[in-house]
Amino acid sequence: MAIDYKQAGVDVTRGYKAVELMKKHTKSTFDENVLGDLGSFGGFYSIENSGLKNPVLVSGTDGVGTKLKYAFIADKHDTVGIDCVAMCANDVVCQGAKPLFFLDYLAVGRLYPETAEKIVSGVCEGCRQAGCALIGGETAEMPGFYPDGEYDLAGFCVGIVDREKIINGKNIKAGDALIGIASSGVHSNGYSLVRKLFGENKAQLEKYDDRLKKTYIDALLTPTKIYVKTALTIASEFEIKGIAHITGGGFVENIPRIFPKGIGCEIDTESYPHSPLFDMLKERSGLKKEQMYNTFNMGIGMVFCTAQENAAAVVNRLNELGESAYVIGKTTDVPGVKLS
């Protein structure tokens, strides 16, 4: 007896419908540099209007990780796309690059076009926040590989920067100021531990918490903050020596990534207000301070390094831009991260 692709679990007509539903969202991210439309084998983006003397492309790729489990539990799929874009675009802007375009990869056990539309609508919202275009992607239906109702989401971002304006940390020296910008929550890292601490029981997750002023699930699904427009504005107005995106590995692993050899830092952990969510994570896990700062962003999603004489002005400008910013420490000539 013959067996076709549909009987094997892949219905291509669902894919066609999903693409049609996605198009109205993707077009909202297009600018004058996007050439063509969705559906080609490759996405085209012109850089002839960049206006840069020595343009350099900067790329980054990442996924949402196991935070997706909470999207499945809540049946809420319109914010994880923001997370996906944030994880890539925030990395790219750390080098001073303006994100140009984004591509996403969505793999599902069974494709539900309406769910795919919600996911991609979030990707498009993230792209609008980051100022880049969603010019293509892939939706893969993989029956028997992913459980029905579950999926994985990852992406890829390309940005551009003038070679002379690349931010790479090479001019950082001991005594420079470190300025932290508040995160929106846990962002998209550490969820393998978060899920152990908060569990996956829907009824428990939907309980309202007075400290959080929202339900647990809403707090845990809060999308990652996208810092692109803020970072590009600040970098155009001040000398920013380095930018660190606080992702997996927290302060301990990410801040030193921007330092030249021989440089470390001291962080005043009481220099900014702490979200009760991180207090809960510490209480439930029993982790020491150093372990917490090596796992979570602890309320700071991005760190700028600048000369001490610029610190106050940078913080003021960040606050004018609607961010919550604080001088959280300084660089030293002792490698590593010292927490106080």
C-alpha positions as CSV (number, residue, x, y, z in Angstrom):
1,M,0.0,0.0,0.0
2,A,1.3,3.4,-1.0
3,I,1.9,6.0,1.7
4,D,2.3,9.7,0.9
5,Y,4.0,12.6,2.7
6,K,0.7,13.7,4.4
7,Q,0.2,10.2,5.8
8,A,3.8,10.3,7.1
9,G,2.8,13.4,9.2
10,V,3.8,16.3,7.0
11,D,1.0,18.3,5.3
12,V,2.5,20.8,2.9
13,T,-0.8,22.7,2.6
14,R,-0.4,23.7,6.3
15,G,2.9,25.1,5.4
16,Y,1.5,27.2,2.6
17,K,-1.2,28.5,4.9
18,A,1.3,29.4,7.6
19,V,3.4,31.4,5.1
20,E,0.4,33.4,3.9
21,L,-0.5,34.2,7.5
22,M,3.1,35.2,8.3
23,K,3.4,37.6,5.3
24,K,1.3,40.4,6.8
25,H,3.6,40.5,9.8
26,T,6.9,40.2,8.0
27,K,6.1,43.1,5.6
28,S,5.8,45.4,8.6
29,T,9.5,44.9,9.2
30,F,10.7,45.8,5.7
31,D,12.6,48.9,4.7
32,E,13.8,50.3,1.5
33,N,16.8,48.0,1.5
34,V,14.8,44.7,1.3
35,L,14.7,43.4,-2.2
36,G,11.9,41.0,-3.1
37,D,9.4,39.2,-0.9
38,L,9.2,36.0,1.2
39,G,9.2,32.8,-0.8
40,S,12.5,33.0,-2.7
41,F,15.3,30.6,-1.9
42,G,17.3,33.5,-0.4
43,G,16.6,36.8,1.2
44,F,18.1,39.9,-0.4
45,Y,19.1,43.0,1.5
46,S,21.1,45.9,0.0
47,I,23.9,47.7,1.9
48,E,24.6,50.3,-0.9
49,N,22.8,52.9,1.2
50,S,24.7,52.3,4.4
51,G,26.8,55.5,4.0
52,L,29.7,53.8,5.8
53,K,33.3,54.3,4.6
54,N,34.5,50.9,5.6
55,P,31.4,48.8,6.3
56,V,31.9,45.6,8.3
57,L,29.2,42.9,8.8
58,V,28.6,41.5,12.2
59,S,26.5,38.4,12.8
60,G,25.0,36.5,15.7
61,T,22.8,33.5,16.2
62,D,20.9,32.1,19.2
63,G,17.6,30.5,20.3
64,V,15.0,30.9,23.0
65,G,16.0,27.7,24.9
66,T,13.8,25.9,27.4
67,K,11.8,29.1,28.2
68,L,9.7,27.7,25.4
69,K,8.3,25.1,27.8
70,Y,6.4,27.9,29.6
71,A,5.0,29.1,26.3
72,F,3.7,25.6,25.7
73,I,2.2,25.3,29.2
74,A,0.5,28.8,29.0
75,D,-0.4,28.3,25.3
76,K,1.0,31.8,24.8
77,H,3.1,32.1,21.7
78,D,3.3,35.7,20.7
79,T,6.2,36.8,22.9
80,V,8.9,34.1,22.4
81,G,9.7,35.6,19.0
82,I,10.7,38.8,20.8
83,D,13.1,36.7,22.9
84,C,14.6,35.1,19.8
85,V,15.3,38.4,18.1
86,A,16.6,39.9,21.4
87,M,19.1,37.2,22.0
88,C,20.7,37.8,18.6
89,A,20.3,41.5,18.0
90,N,21.5,42.4,21.5
91,D,24.7,40.4,20.8
92,V,25.3,42.2,17.5
93,V,24.8,45.7,18.9
94,C,27.5,44.9,21.5
95,Q,30.0,45.5,18.7
96,G,28.5,48.8,17.8
97,A,26.7,47.3,14.8
98,K,23.2,48.2,13.6
99,P,21.1,45.1,13.0
100,L,20.0,45.0,9.3
101,F,18.1,41.8,8.9
102,F,17.0,38.7,10.7
103,L,16.1,35.1,9.7
104,D,14.2,32.6,11.9
105,Y,14.1,28.9,12.2
106,L,10.9,27.3,13.6
107,A,10.8,23.5,14.0
108,V,7.6,21.8,15.0
109,G,6.2,18.3,15.6
110,R,3.0,19.2,13.9
111,L,2.5,22.6,12.1
112,Y,-0.5,24.6,13.3
113,P,-0.6,27.6,11.0
114,E,-2.4,29.9,13.5
115,T,0.2,29.1,16.2
116,A,3.0,29.6,13.7
117,E,1.5,33.0,12.9
118,K,1.6,34.0,16.6
119,I,5.2,32.9,16.9
120,V,6.3,34.9,13.8
121,S,4.2,37.9,14.9
122,G,6.5,38.0,18.0
123,V,9.6,37.7,15.8
124,C,8.3,40.7,13.8
125,E,7.7,42.7,16.9
126,G,11.2,42.0,18.0
127,C,12.5,43.0,14.6
128,R,10.6,46.3,14.8
129,Q,12.0,47.0,18.2
130,A,15.5,46.2,16.9
131,G,15.1,48.2,13.7
132,C,15.8,45.2,11.4
133,A,13.9,43.4,8.7
134,L,12.7,39.8,8.8
135,I,13.7,38.7,5.3
136,G,13.3,35.0,5.4
137,G,13.3,31.9,7.5
138,E,12.4,28.2,7.7
139,T,9.4,26.4,9.1
140,A,10.2,22.7,9.5
141,E,7.5,20.1,10.3
142,M,9.2,17.1,11.9
143,P,6.6,14.6,13.1
144,G,8.0,12.1,15.6
145,F,10.9,14.3,16.4
146,Y,9.1,17.0,18.4
147,P,6.0,16.2,20.4
148,D,2.7,17.5,19.1
149,G,2.2,21.1,20.4
150,E,5.9,21.7,21.0
151,Y,8.5,23.5,18.9
152,D,12.0,25.0,18.8
153,L,12.8,28.6,17.8
154,A,16.1,30.0,16.8
155,G,17.4,32.9,14.7
156,F,20.2,34.6,12.9
157,C,20.9,38.4,12.8
158,V,23.3,40.4,10.6
159,G,24.3,44.0,11.4
160,I,26.7,46.6,10.0
161,V,29.2,48.9,11.5
162,D,32.0,51.2,10.2
163,R,35.3,49.6,10.9
164,E,36.5,52.7,12.7
165,K,33.5,52.5,15.0
166,I,33.7,48.9,16.1
167,I,33.3,48.5,19.8
168,N,35.6,45.7,21.0
169,G,36.9,46.7,24.4
170,K,40.5,47.1,23.4
171,N,40.7,50.6,25.0
172,I,39.3,49.6,28.3
173,K,41.6,50.3,31.2
174,A,41.5,50.0,35.0
175,G,39.3,52.6,36.6
176,D,36.7,52.8,33.9
177,A,33.1,52.9,34.9
178,L,30.6,50.1,34.4
179,I,27.0,51.1,33.8
180,G,24.2,48.6,34.0
181,I,20.8,48.9,32.3
182,A,17.9,47.1,33.9
183,S,16.6,43.9,32.5
184,S,12.9,43.1,32.0
185,G,13.2,39.9,34.0
186,V,15.0,36.6,33.6
187,H,15.2,37.2,29.8
188,S,16.0,33.9,28.1
189,N,18.8,32.2,30.1
190,G,18.8,29.9,33.1
191,Y,15.4,28.4,32.4
192,S,16.5,24.8,32.9
193,L,17.1,25.8,36.5
194,V,14.1,28.1,36.6
195,R,11.8,25.2,35.6
196,K,13.2,23.1,38.4
197,L,12.5,25.9,40.9
198,F,9.0,27.0,39.7
199,G,7.9,23.7,38.2
200,E,5.6,23.1,35.2
201,N,2.2,22.8,36.9
202,K,-0.1,25.2,35.0
203,A,-2.4,25.8,38.0
204,Q,0.5,26.7,40.3
205,L,2.1,28.9,37.6
206,E,-1.1,30.8,37.0
207,K,-1.3,31.9,40.7
208,Y,-1.0,35.6,41.4
209,D,2.0,36.7,43.5
210,D,1.9,39.9,45.6
211,R,5.6,40.4,45.4
212,L,5.7,40.1,41.6
213,K,2.4,42.0,41.1
214,K,1.5,39.4,38.5
215,T,1.2,35.6,38.0
216,Y,4.3,33.5,38.0
217,I,3.8,32.5,34.4
218,D,3.4,36.1,33.3
219,A,6.6,37.0,35.1
220,L,8.5,34.1,33.6
221,L,7.3,34.7,30.1
222,T,8.1,38.4,30.1
223,P,10.1,38.9,26.9
224,T,13.8,39.8,26.8
225,K,14.4,43.5,26.6
226,I,15.9,44.7,23.3
227,Y,18.6,47.3,23.8
228,V,19.5,48.0,20.2
229,K,18.1,51.5,19.7
230,T,19.3,52.7,23.1
231,A,22.8,51.3,22.6
232,L,23.2,52.8,19.1
233,T,22.1,56.2,20.4
234,I,24.5,56.1,23.4
235,A,27.4,54.9,21.2
236,S,26.8,57.8,18.8
237,E,26.9,60.4,21.6
238,F,29.6,59.1,24.0
239,E,32.8,57.1,23.8
240,I,31.6,53.6,24.8
241,K,34.6,51.3,25.2
242,G,32.8,48.1,25.6
243,I,29.3,46.6,25.8
244,A,28.3,43.3,27.4
245,H,25.0,41.5,26.9
246,I,24.3,39.7,30.1
247,T,23.1,36.3,28.9
248,G,24.0,32.7,30.0
249,G,26.8,32.8,32.6
250,G,25.5,36.1,34.1
251,F,27.9,38.8,35.2
252,V,30.8,36.4,35.9
253,E,31.1,35.1,32.4
254,N,29.8,37.9,30.2
255,I,31.4,41.1,31.5
256,P,35.0,39.8,31.2
257,R,34.4,39.0,27.5
258,I,34.8,42.7,26.7
259,F,38.0,43.2,28.7
260,P,41.5,43.2,27.3
261,K,44.1,40.9,29.0
262,G,44.9,41.9,32.5
263,I,41.6,43.7,33.2
264,G,38.9,42.6,35.7
265,C,36.2,44.4,37.6
266,E,34.5,45.1,40.9
267,I,30.7,45.0,41.0
268,D,28.6,46.6,43.7
269,T,25.6,44.3,43.9
270,E,23.7,46.9,46.0
271,S,24.1,49.7,43.5
272,Y,20.8,49.0,41.8
273,P,17.3,47.8,42.9
274,H,16.7,44.1,42.7
275,S,13.6,42.5,41.3
276,P,11.7,40.2,43.7
277,L,11.8,37.5,41.0
278,F,15.6,37.1,41.6
279,D,15.1,37.0,45.3
280,M,12.6,34.1,44.8
281,L,15.1,32.3,42.6
282,K,17.8,32.6,45.3
283,E,15.4,31.5,48.1
284,R,14.2,28.5,46.2
285,S,17.6,27.4,44.9
286,G,19.7,28.1,47.9
287,L,22.5,29.3,45.6
288,K,25.2,31.6,47.0
289,K,25.5,35.2,45.6
290,E,28.4,34.2,43.3
291,Q,26.4,31.3,41.8
292,M,23.4,33.5,41.2
293,Y,25.6,36.1,39.4
294,N,27.1,33.3,37.4
295,T,23.7,32.0,36.3
296,F,21.2,34.8,35.9
297,N,21.3,38.5,34.7
298,M,20.2,39.5,38.3
299,G,18.3,42.5,37.0
300,I,20.9,43.9,34.6
301,G,20.6,43.0,30.9
302,M,23.3,45.1,29.4
303,V,26.5,46.7,30.7
304,F,28.4,49.7,29.1
305,C,32.0,50.5,29.9
306,T,33.0,54.1,29.6
307,A,35.6,56.5,31.2
308,Q,34.7,57.7,34.7
309,E,34.3,61.3,33.6
310,N,31.5,60.2,31.2
311,A,29.6,58.0,33.7
312,A,27.1,60.5,35.1
313,A,26.3,61.9,31.7
314,V,25.8,58.4,30.2
315,V,23.5,57.4,33.1
316,N,21.4,60.6,32.8
317,R,21.1,60.1,29.0
318,L,20.0,56.5,29.4
319,N,17.4,57.6,31.9
320,E,16.2,60.2,29.4
321,L,15.8,57.4,26.9
322,G,13.5,55.6,29.2
323,E,16.0,53.1,30.6
324,S,16.7,52.5,34.3
325,A,20.5,52.8,34.4
326,Y,23.1,52.7,37.3
327,V,26.8,52.9,37.8
328,I,27.3,49.3,39.1
329,G,31.0,49.1,39.3
330,K,34.4,49.8,37.8
331,T,37.2,48.0,36.0
332,T,40.4,47.0,37.9
333,D,43.8,45.5,37.1
334,V,42.9,42.3,38.7
335,P,41.3,39.8,36.2
336,G,38.0,38.3,37.1
337,V,34.8,39.6,38.6
338,K,34.7,40.7,42.3
339,L,31.2,41.0,43.8
340,S,30.6,43.2,46.8
